[in-house]
Amino acid sequence: MPKTFYITTPIYYVNDVPHIGHAYTTVAADVLARYHRLRGEDVFFLTGLDEHGQKVQQAAAKAGVDPQTHCDHLAPQFQHLWTRLNISHDAFIRTTDRQHKTFVQEKLQALHDKGLIYQKAYTGWYCTFDERFWTEKDVVAGLCPDCKRPVEQLSESNYFFKMGQYQDRLIDHIRKNATFVRPESRRNEVLGFLQNQKLGDLSISRPKSRLSWGIELPFDKDYVTYVWFDALVNYISALDYLPQKPSFDRYWPATIHLVGKDILTTHAVYWSTMLMALELPLPQTIFAHGWWTVNGEKMSKSRGNVVDPNAIVDEFGVDAFRYFLLREVPFGHDGDFSRDALIGRINTDLANDLGNLLNRTLTMIERFAKGVVPQPSEDARADHLLQRQAVQLPDLVDEHLAKLEFSRALESMWGVIQVANQHIDKNAPWKLAKEDKNKPELDTVLYDAAEALRIVALMLAPFMPQTAEELQRQLGVGAPSAGRQWGGLKPGTPIAKDNPLFPRIDTTKTQGESRVSQDQQPGSAVSPSTPAPAAPLAATVPQETPQITIEDFLKVQLKTATVLSAERVPKSEKLIKLHVDLGSEQRQIVAGIGKRYEPESLVGRRIVIVANLKPAKLMGIESQGMVLAAGDKDVGGLVTVLEDVEPGTKVK
Ligand code: MSP
């Protein structure tokens, strides 16, 4: 029997459309579900909606519809978002499902029969927003200690669950089970809370006169169930009716309940004691993650800064969003969302590091190995650094994901990507390709880069499923790919190079600056082969060129670069797209040298570029720098460097 893995997200209130906070937990749960499925485990991934209670009733009233209509209207918005985010949940629960309601009533009846629920008159300070009573000492200046909204004094008779009697048992359980509440700081928080005050009993009913939208108590028709008592039960009711056949014994206790830090107490204390009363085992782990702010501010409707995941996916794509959510902030910490941070991640990690590695590896396999995975040879392997790093990667990812350290798992993948890029720079396949005798070394360097990428793709799949599939397709790996061992890529298999995975996002453009995009002539004497984006370095140099100081000249950063690949820009006579190596980085440069040169003749050339020129677009393609060439109207020749200096060397 395979190991089971049962993961849940909170069930979200349907008082509004989903936002980045909802997406965060759900994406994190999805990564874990996918990862455990890849390990061959029997996974059950549950998410859903919390449809009862005051918040939903109020939202429905505001919309002028009855609560059920309101829920039925909003539920598809969550389901649609999960489809867009590639969420692979096995079941979707709604607490208005008939079977869930019956299940909750059965459990309430059982606890009532056991004498664990009793009725009591109560007077206290009630916070409508948090749907809970506070004691006199909690309330400061008439405000709720939690949400700081005004509280009102209410007197009512309610049903109470004997939660208090489980206090010692719960403390003991948390002490004995180091991974029951995670991360450690949250575990200490819960322990502190339980050790420093007497745990009271929990009011689990609301009189219908005050709130009618809920599950009726089976033993008193004048009351509905408190929304949390109804909602938490979803984690077990779902197992009863949502899988093909009832699966309680198969999946309970849950492996992980993922929750936000604000709802840790309800899970660690209410839910745990409810389970104790029901004589059921407690979940293995409750993990509380942090909250997102937006541009440094709390996210709220009134501030108008609520991040809509749909809009992000529209603009940046689903995998970039998934990557950002889990890479940017260590899971468990609070984090800040901003457009700049997202674009930074896309341009650096995804376009520059990962996209570039795939592109240059495949370009060179096409050029130097006839477009098929080359045959590596052990004797020709100069060093084993890349191979070692790639082979260790799966174990590292296992270690990190066992602790829900998503960002560290991704960091370890990017470690391999970095080493692979350095491996290419160091071994310079374009130099090896100059002599036939180097063929074994050349093939081995290219194989190693491609095989390292295959292993990265395998580990990346749970995080970025579409990207991993695309990596595998372009690398010529049949999905499901060949496993964790080195050597999965089969020599002789055709690769399928395609468009770059993550085109760089033009940040100047997003800030509203206009870009040059015409196909222009190279200019005069020693001219920039890429037309400049703005006036100061325009292609036509004035007749009377004013003198400049050395400081002016030093503002222009000239560097040597080696051409890694070159191809014509479709529909342009003059433009050639170059992919150049600058030692520490690679760049794409569009140069107007197509009338003078055939692209093939440029590969391996040592040229000079302007390295600190603002990127510009030519015929829609980004150029990250400019190639120097001699010539007036027509290009006479490229500026090159006589000696074999390293790519990226300063020219002055
Ligand atoms: N319905 C309850 C959960 C019941 S589970 C049995 C609920 N719903 S909620 O829709 O208000 O919140 C759901 C989750 O969203 C919580 O885990 C909460 O922490 C999370 N987030 C809400 N805003 C958030 C951020 N700004 N950032 C990250 N997560 C946030 O509570």
Boltz pocket constraint, residues with backbone or C-beta under 6 A from the ligand:
constraints:
  - pocket:
      binder: B
      contacts: [[A, 9], [A, 10], [A, 11], [A, 12], [A, 13], [A, 20], [A, 21], [A, 22], [A, 24], [A, 25], [A, 50], [A, 228], [A, 231], [A, 232], [A, 234], [A, 258], [A, 259], [A, 260], [A, 261], [A, 262], [A, 263], [A, 289], [A, 290], [A, 291], [A, 292], [A, 293], [A, 299]]
      max_distance: 6.0
